[in-house]
Amino acid sequence: QIYRDSDIYIIASYSEGMPRTIFESMASSTLVIASSVGAIPFELSDNINVVLIKPKSVDEIVSAVIKVKKDILLREKIITNGFEISKTKNLNLSVINLVKFL
């Protein structure tokens, strides 16, 4: 419910793997702003299904929030694409794909 009540989910990590919370947010049609660390920039595309920011940069967080608040079409595109990718990224599908790979 918290994701659905939010406009933006910001995950400003210094290091990560691939946080499940990103896909939970996307599945709730919440726009995601995330640090470009770990697997995040390999799994997601900047300004396509997420807004990527440099780690440890408050200025980039502020700029990203302002950008998506001002650009309604960009915001809608990122939310829509994020929702679509969230359908393909969940634990059950990951296990199925892993078993197929083995």
Buried (B, 14 or more C-beta within 10 A) or exposed (E): EEBEEEEBBBBBBEEBEBBEEBBBBBBBEBBBBBBBBBEBBEBBEBBBBBBBBEBEEEEBBEBBBEBBEEEEEBBEBBBEBBBEBBEEBBEEEEEEEEEEEE
